[in-house]
Amino acid sequence: MSDVGPPASNPDALVQVRNLTKHFDTEDGLLDGVEFTNEFPYVSRSTETVRAVDGVSFDIVEGETLGLVGESGCGKSTLARTVLRLLEPTDGSVYFQGDDLASLSGEPLRRKRKDMQMIFQDPQSSLDPRMKVGPIVEEPMRAHGMLDEEGREARAKELLEKVGLDPQHYNRYPHAFSGGQRQRVNLARALSVNPDFIVCDEPVSALDVSIQAQVLNTMEALQREFDLTYLFIAHDLSVIRHISDRVAVMYLGNVVEVADKEELFEHPKHPYTKALLDAIPVPDPRSGGRTATLTGDVPSPIDPPSGCRFRTRCPKVIQPAAYDLREDAWQNVLRFKRAVERRAFEETAPDVLRRRYFADAVPSGAAGTVLEEAFDRLERGAWDDAERLLTERFTDESVCATATPAYEVEPTLGDGRHYAACHLRRDEATASAVDDVTVEEPARSDPTALDADD
């Protein structure tokens, strides 16, 4: 597990997530717990660990919205469910209102759930089609013993009106509503027990753009009225910019950057964040298109890269200390290495490769020796050997592969904190959660004394 986050926490935060980890065994499922014998030699029983969430830390202060963004499959929804204890954490802590949720169970955890609610991504599948809207909204109140039957009905109708629906819709079934209206029902249900904290798991991604804006505006108005705190998950950066106060960027189970909204959008510090921002469509044909296009596939969470998780796709990998190449020469090396990984060319004659990838000059010295050996292996058709050589001698010896990055940098806008998990920031860092700061495990009995990385 990697410790990820700035080196100091906010003891006044409503939610404090500390080194939260959620791993899954690939054997979990239909055949889990079945004992196999020699009678079934064709059944594989190998077990691997999927590192869905791997050492995540952040704070959410009361009344704010923390936006969580990242590609599909990066672990956002798993993180959300683990924070709420809908999934059991493998390791780490989640402090909510001073209590560590990871240590609660039974009745204490059930009582705490009243103050934490969730809005799910699909507004249709998250509503029981056999129940009317009124009882759906009342269900959390009934589960926690709030009010009598008449009081629950009155509150349900009041909440339906507050989320933009007609109280007369109380006796309708979910199928009678549009997607946006169903999500408003979900919002009313979450508000029914008067929570302090709501996790919103891509609540508008299934809605039309025009409906998204209406639902987001409703959520903002309700946040002000009920003094709510949101963890808002989305993959649409325009939605995140609209509703968030701060933004956390997630990649392959790790949070790689956290900053105030305007700071992150205007001055991103992590190459992955820059690539995500560059992917936002610009309604101008003269803009020139994307400049930070990502290459390669997302690595498997079963065997994530060492050091920086993003290094296998990063265009800014730092060259090893053993080499002293100009930046343009080092970029040529990286471009050639990725071309070998993708098998992007057919002609493998060394002269052709030199002209194609190193037209300005083939690197000399130790780097040049490695390249010449790679050219020789490619000419002999040994693609795997060439790829292995380039990986071992170039990227595997980079600091990006040998050390886990975790730096806090001085913000350009405002006075909020800016965290970036990128070794490119090491020279401008004001604090490092890896090299300069001793990280201690917080005492669970005193969450206000936390000194863990955030």
Secondary structure, 3 states (H helix, E strand, C coil): CCCCCCCCCCCCCCEEEEEEEEEEECCCCCCCCCCCCCCCCCCCCCCCEEEEEEEEEEEECCCCEEEEECCCCCCHHHHHHHHCCCCCCCEEEEEECCEEHHHCCHHHHHHHHCCEEEECCCCCCCCCCCCCHHHHHHHHHHHCCCCCHHHHHHHHHHHHHHCCCCHHHHHCCHHHCCHHHHHHHHHHHHHCCCCCEEEEECCCCCCCHHHHHHHHHHHHHHHHHHCCEEEEEECCHHHHHHHCCEEEEEECCEEEEEEEHHHHHHCCCCHHHHHHHHCCCCCCCCCCCCCCCCCCCCCCCCCCCCCCCCCCCCCCCCCCCCCCCCHHHHHHHHHHHHHHHCCCCCCCCHHHHHHHHCCCCCCCHHHHHHHHHHHHHHHCCCHHHHHHHHHHHHHCCCHHHHCCCCEEECCCCCCCCEEECCHHHCCCEEEECCCCCCCCCCCCCCHHHCCCCC
